[in-house]
């Protein structure tokens, strides 16, 4: 090409000040020989791999699938690659994922934790790897977190059901060792107290945020002597389980039992 290796580097990395003629000449030769940058060598030099790890507790949940799509799109625009693992709420799988991401030297990790435990995640923070938590907080862990207001959302939904005339409101919550499960139940109870509706333990069921859990716990609710007039499912997979159980028992929604 008749130019220095430094000039070629400027073209490849889009740095330095070059004339358009020189840049075009170098790019022409690069295209002719089919040159591709050595990503491994580049990462060793820059100490960045251009990859981000994403740990999701349940990829079967359509909500997390949409979140994944958004993350992947954004990172793609920033020229980052995404590595995704699914733990299925298994702590051992979560630990394996964290170990794998650390060994791959990812530039950061996004985690949708299965439980409220910081043991595995703390491993990354102690090594100064950037972390963002999604959907759930982890106690005693000072990292960035992206959350919805679970208590307020649950309270407003329960208040809406009360406003429709429901007094026997069944709830199927998620695990109480997760902030999502605990806070959504808290919002439900807060609404009941505000309207002087007694707390009935028979109407409160705690599951694991999976469809089968929603199905089995709905069977328990509808077998009560006084079943609920509406069931509050605390995530969409639980809701699918509720719908399956009601359909099997030929209970009409919302004419006989409502679903929220």
Secondary structure as GFF3:
##gff-version 3
##sequence-region A 1 260
A	DSSP	alpha_helix	5	13	.	.	.	ID=ss1
A	DSSP	alpha_helix	20	33	.	.	.	ID=ss2
A	DSSP	alpha_helix	39	46	.	.	.	ID=ss3
A	DSSP	beta_strand	51	56	.	.	.	ID=ss4
A	DSSP	alpha_helix	62	77	.	.	.	ID=ss5
A	DSSP	beta_strand	81	86	.	.	.	ID=ss6
A	DSSP	alpha_helix	91	103	.	.	.	ID=ss7
A	DSSP	beta_strand	108	111	.	.	.	ID=ss8
A	DSSP	alpha_helix	119	125	.	.	.	ID=ss9
A	DSSP	beta_strand	130	134	.	.	.	ID=ss10
A	DSSP	beta_strand	144	146	.	.	.	ID=ss11
A	DSSP	alpha_helix	150	163	.	.	.	ID=ss12
A	DSSP	beta_strand	169	173	.	.	.	ID=ss13
A	DSSP	alpha_helix	179	194	.	.	.	ID=ss14
A	DSSP	three_ten_helix	201	203	.	.	.	ID=ss15
A	DSSP	beta_strand	204	206	.	.	.	ID=ss16
A	DSSP	alpha_helix	211	222	.	.	.	ID=ss17
A	DSSP	beta_strand	230	233	.	.	.	ID=ss18
A	DSSP	alpha_helix	236	248	.	.	.	ID=ss19
A	DSSP	beta_strand	258	259	.	.	.	ID=ss20
###
